[in-house]
């Protein structure tokens, strides 16, 4: 029985190690990508507030002229 178990782990061990390494690698790269995406969205939201303020100012100017 022991040789069968040992044989199983010897044949499946490299694939299991590769799977775990790949899983960790993908998780780290996803975390980095999500961090960069969140930073980009934060910058866009800051610019969005500025644009909305400018549009409201323009609307007020047009409303006063009429």
Secondary structure, DSSP 8 states (H G I E B T S, - for coil): -HHHHHHHHHHHHHHHHHHHHHHHHHHHHHHHHHHHHHHHHHHHHHHHHHHHHHHHHHHHHHHHH-
